[in-house]
Amino acid sequence: MPPAHIVMYARERPCPDVTRSRERLRELDLPWTEFDIESNDMAATTVEELTGQRRIPTILIGETVLVEPSNDELDEALSNAGFDISVTSRSN
């Protein structure tokens, strides 16, 4: 069974947590789909339904919802979903 799909809800304006999560996914060479909650009303509504507010990044990995995850939390969720995270993980 292939690993789950990764979806990130974020924004284009600079945000340290979003930048860190993007960098981690790039470091692991994992594909993801990203939606900007500031330019996409449906994405903003989805994040509000998932988190109760507009917190970013909100990352979906299959059925798992992560809100502003640390790299360790992101790695754990990715590993649990079947992704290879063999690149040495960095702590926050």
N, C-alpha and C positions, 0 to 999 in steps of 0.2 A: 504494500500500500504506500503510495507516495506521501511525502510530508504534506501537512496542511498548507493552505495559501496564507500569505502574510499581507495584512492590510494595515496601513498607518494613516491615522487622521492627524493632520498637522497644520502648519501654516507656512507661508513663504517668508514672512518677516522673521528676523533672527530670533531664535529661542534656543538656549543652551541644551535643554533636554531633548528637543527634536534633533538638533545637530548631533548630539552624542549617539542617539539611537540610529540615525542615518549612517553615521560613521561605523557603528558596530555592524550593521547589516552589510555595508560595503566591505568591511574587513573580512567578514565571513563569506563574502561573495554570494549572498542570498538575494533572490529577486523579491520585490514587494510591489504592491500597488499603493499609491499614496493619493489621498484626497485632501484638498485645502479647505479647512472649515470656514475660512473668511470669504472665499469666492464661490463656495458650493453650499447652498442652503440645505440640501439633503444630507450632506456630510455633517454639517453643524447639528442638525436635528438628530442624526444617528448618535453622535458623541453625547449630546445632552440626554438621550434615552439610555445610553450605556453607563454614563457616569454621574448623571444628575446635574452636570454643568459642562462648560466648554474647557475641559482639561486636555492639554496636549503634551506629549504625544499620547494618543490612545491607540494601542496596537492590538489588532486581532490576529491570533494565530489559531486557526480552526475555531473552536468554541471558546478558547481562552481569551479573556480581555485583560490587557495590561494598561495601567494608567500611570504615566510618568515613570516607567520602570528604570531601575538601575541596570547596568550591563549584566550583572549577575542574575537578576530576575529575568531579563530578556533571554540570556543564555539558557537558563533552566527551562523556561517555557518552550524555547526552540528545540532543545534536546528532548523534552517530553513529547513534542509533536513529531519527532523523528528526523529532525535536521541534524546534519553533521556540523558540529561546532568545534572541530579539532584545532582551529587557530587558537593560540594561547590567549586566554581571556584576560582583560585588564580590569582591575577594580576601579570603582568610582572614588 
